[in-house]
Amino acid sequence: MAIVDRNVLRLAVYEFLHEPTPRTVTINEALEIARRFSTYEATQFINGILDAIKRDLDESFRTANCHQREELEDDDDASAEPVDFRTVTAFGPNSQMNDLQHQFVTDAEELVEKLFRALQQLRVRQSVGRIRRQLTGKIFRQVHTLKGSAGAAEKDSISRLAHEFESVLDGVRLGRIGIDDAVLDTFEDAAHAISEMLSRFRRRRAGIGIGRIARSLAKDSRVR
């Protein structure tokens, strides 16, 4: 394995284990470094390795969450205060996220991971008409799903940002807006913002400002 590839993997795995950075963002940044300093084949290899590690870590988290809920359900202490399992998540019964919102965050994180991959493919193949149309349609469906599920989970900031994202994608699909590096940069900024908001929801931290990105998307949605 090339030294660059090994060091990219080491840095990414360290972030997985010791930093609060969303894992999808870590993978995306690792692939950006690999594209710049290594080969296309190495980028695909690194993506596969990190994706497998991420799945293992996510599965460990889900398993730990299930065990925690089983322990809560088995607690038959009559003197204990009843627990409302509608609000029990991985963060315990006092979490600010209800069951629907917790499920939304889990599903949305997986969807954002797919969104990052599709955006990377679109950047590489943006000049190939048929593939560009296929990828744009795929990304549109992913963002549309995010918008709807965020609205149902009362995550209005994500729903709003996804709505602006969707509007630009619709213009691209209809041929009113051309794809270039500037538009793709805005798409990736929006995806990073959504990923960061999901991470903050999971950690029960304050949200982030989306005004700048929303305005950039709104500007791109106008006919060029």
C-alpha positions as CSV (number, residue, x, y, z in Angstrom):
1,M,0.0,0.0,0.0
2,A,1.3,3.5,-0.9
3,I,2.4,5.7,2.0
4,V,-0.1,8.4,1.1
5,D,-3.0,5.9,1.1
6,R,-2.0,4.3,4.4
7,N,-1.7,7.7,6.1
8,V,-5.1,8.8,4.7
9,L,-6.7,5.7,6.2
10,R,-4.9,6.2,9.5
11,L,-6.1,9.8,9.8
12,A,-9.7,8.9,8.9
13,V,-9.9,6.0,11.4
14,Y,-8.5,8.2,14.1
15,E,-11.2,10.7,13.4
16,F,-13.8,7.9,13.5
17,L,-12.7,6.9,16.9
18,H,-11.6,10.0,18.7
19,E,-13.2,13.1,17.0
20,P,-16.9,14.3,16.9
21,T,-16.7,14.8,13.1
22,P,-19.6,13.0,11.3
23,R,-18.2,9.9,9.8
24,T,-19.6,10.7,6.3
25,V,-17.7,14.0,6.4
26,T,-14.5,12.2,7.4
27,I,-14.9,9.8,4.5
28,N,-15.5,12.7,2.1
29,E,-12.5,14.6,3.3
30,A,-10.3,11.5,3.0
31,L,-11.4,10.9,-0.5
32,E,-10.7,14.6,-1.4
33,I,-7.1,14.1,-0.2
34,A,-6.7,10.8,-2.0
35,R,-8.0,12.3,-5.3
36,R,-5.4,15.1,-5.0
37,F,-2.4,13.1,-3.9
38,S,-3.0,9.5,-5.1
39,T,-4.7,7.7,-7.9
40,Y,-8.3,7.1,-8.9
41,E,-8.0,3.4,-8.1
42,A,-6.6,4.2,-4.6
43,T,-9.6,6.6,-4.0
44,Q,-12.0,3.7,-4.7
45,F,-10.0,1.4,-2.5
46,I,-9.9,3.9,0.4
47,N,-13.7,4.6,0.0
48,G,-14.4,0.8,0.3
49,I,-12.2,0.4,3.4
50,L,-13.6,3.4,5.2
51,D,-17.2,2.5,4.3
52,A,-16.7,-1.0,5.7
53,I,-15.2,0.4,9.0
54,K,-18.0,2.9,9.3
55,R,-20.7,0.2,8.9
56,D,-19.0,-1.8,11.6
57,L,-18.9,1.1,14.0
58,D,-22.5,2.1,13.2
59,E,-23.6,-1.5,13.8
60,S,-21.7,-1.5,17.2
61,F,-23.6,1.7,18.1
62,R,-26.9,0.2,17.2
63,T,-26.1,-3.0,19.2
64,A,-25.2,-1.0,22.2
65,N,-28.4,1.0,21.9
66,C,-30.5,-2.2,21.7
67,H,-28.8,-3.5,24.8
68,Q,-29.4,-0.3,26.7
69,R,-33.1,-0.4,25.8
70,E,-33.4,-4.1,26.8
71,E,-31.8,-3.2,30.2
72,L,-34.4,-0.5,30.7
73,E,-37.2,-2.8,29.8
74,D,-36.0,-5.5,32.2
75,D,-35.9,-3.1,35.1
76,D,-38.9,-4.1,37.1
77,D,-38.1,-2.1,40.2
78,A,-41.6,-1.1,41.4
79,S,-40.3,2.0,43.1
80,A,-38.7,3.3,40.0
81,E,-40.4,6.1,38.1
82,P,-42.1,4.7,34.9
83,V,-40.1,5.3,31.7
84,D,-41.9,6.6,28.6
85,F,-40.2,4.6,25.9
86,R,-41.5,6.9,23.3
87,T,-38.7,9.3,24.3
88,V,-36.0,6.7,25.1
89,T,-33.1,6.8,22.6
90,A,-29.4,6.1,22.7
91,F,-29.0,9.1,25.0
92,G,-31.3,7.8,27.7
93,P,-34.8,8.6,28.8
94,N,-34.1,12.3,29.2
95,S,-33.0,12.8,25.6
96,Q,-34.5,15.7,23.8
97,M,-35.1,13.6,20.7
98,N,-38.2,11.5,20.6
99,D,-38.3,8.1,18.9
100,L,-39.4,9.4,15.5
101,Q,-36.6,12.0,15.5
102,H,-34.0,9.5,16.6
103,Q,-35.0,7.2,13.7
104,F,-34.9,10.1,11.3
105,V,-31.3,11.0,12.3
106,T,-30.2,7.4,11.9
107,D,-31.8,7.1,8.5
108,A,-30.8,10.5,7.3
109,E,-27.1,9.9,8.2
110,E,-27.2,6.8,5.9
111,L,-28.9,8.8,3.2
112,V,-26.4,11.7,3.5
113,E,-23.6,9.1,3.1
114,K,-25.1,8.0,-0.2
115,L,-25.6,11.7,-1.2
116,F,-21.9,12.4,-0.7
117,R,-21.0,9.4,-2.9
118,A,-23.4,10.5,-5.7
119,L,-22.0,14.1,-5.6
120,Q,-18.5,12.7,-5.9
121,Q,-19.5,10.7,-8.9
122,L,-21.3,13.7,-10.4
123,R,-18.2,15.8,-10.1
124,V,-16.1,13.2,-11.9
125,R,-18.7,12.5,-14.6
126,Q,-20.4,15.9,-15.0
127,S,-19.4,16.2,-18.7
128,V,-21.1,12.9,-19.7
129,G,-24.7,13.8,-20.5
130,R,-26.5,10.5,-19.8
131,I,-24.6,9.8,-16.6
132,R,-25.0,13.4,-15.5
133,R,-28.8,13.1,-15.9
134,Q,-28.9,9.8,-14.1
135,L,-26.9,11.1,-11.1
136,T,-28.8,14.3,-10.9
137,G,-32.1,12.4,-10.8
138,K,-30.6,10.1,-8.1
139,I,-29.4,13.1,-6.0
140,F,-32.8,14.8,-6.5
141,R,-34.6,11.8,-5.0
142,Q,-32.2,11.6,-2.1
143,V,-32.7,15.3,-1.2
144,H,-36.4,15.0,-1.7
145,T,-36.5,12.1,0.8
146,L,-34.5,14.1,3.2
147,K,-36.8,17.1,3.0
148,G,-39.9,15.1,3.6
149,S,-38.6,13.0,6.5
150,A,-37.0,16.1,8.1
151,G,-40.4,17.9,7.9
152,A,-42.1,14.9,9.5
153,A,-39.5,14.8,12.3
154,E,-39.9,18.6,12.9
155,K,-36.3,19.3,11.8
156,D,-37.2,22.5,10.0
157,S,-33.7,23.7,9.4
158,I,-32.8,20.6,7.4
159,S,-36.2,20.6,5.6
160,R,-35.6,24.2,4.6
161,L,-32.1,23.6,3.3
162,A,-33.1,20.5,1.5
163,H,-36.0,22.4,-0.1
164,E,-33.5,25.0,-1.6
165,F,-31.2,22.1,-2.6
166,E,-34.1,20.4,-4.3
167,S,-35.0,23.6,-6.3
168,V,-31.6,23.8,-7.8
169,L,-31.6,20.1,-8.7
170,D,-35.0,20.5,-10.3
171,G,-33.6,23.3,-12.5
172,V,-30.6,21.1,-13.5
173,R,-33.0,18.2,-14.4
174,L,-35.1,20.5,-16.6
175,G,-32.0,22.0,-18.3
176,R,-32.5,25.5,-16.9
177,I,-29.3,25.4,-14.8
178,G,-25.9,24.1,-15.9
179,I,-23.7,22.0,-13.8
180,D,-20.2,23.5,-13.1
181,D,-17.7,23.3,-10.3
182,A,-19.2,26.3,-8.5
183,V,-22.7,24.7,-8.4
184,L,-21.1,21.4,-7.2
185,D,-19.2,23.2,-4.5
186,T,-22.5,24.7,-3.3
187,F,-24.1,21.2,-3.4
188,E,-21.3,19.8,-1.3
189,D,-21.5,22.7,1.2
190,A,-25.2,21.9,1.6
191,A,-24.5,18.2,2.1
192,H,-21.8,19.1,4.7
193,A,-24.2,21.4,6.5
194,I,-27.0,18.8,6.7
195,S,-24.4,16.2,8.0
196,E,-23.2,18.6,10.6
197,M,-26.8,19.4,11.7
198,L,-27.6,15.7,12.1
199,S,-24.4,15.3,14.2
200,R,-25.4,18.2,16.4
201,F,-29.0,16.8,16.8
202,R,-27.5,13.4,17.8
203,R,-25.2,15.1,20.4
204,R,-28.0,17.4,21.5
205,R,-26.1,20.6,20.6
206,A,-27.3,23.8,19.1
207,G,-27.8,24.0,15.4
208,I,-25.7,25.8,12.9
209,G,-26.5,28.8,10.7
210,I,-27.7,27.8,7.2
211,G,-28.4,31.3,5.9
212,R,-25.3,31.6,3.7
213,I,-25.8,28.2,2.1
214,A,-29.5,28.6,1.7
215,R,-28.9,32.0,-0.1
216,S,-26.2,30.3,-2.3
217,L,-28.7,27.6,-3.3
218,A,-31.4,30.2,-3.9
219,K,-29.0,32.1,-6.2
220,D,-28.1,29.0,-8.1
221,S,-31.8,28.1,-8.6
222,R,-32.2,31.1,-10.8
223,V,-31.9,30.6,-14.5
224,R,-28.3,31.0,-15.7
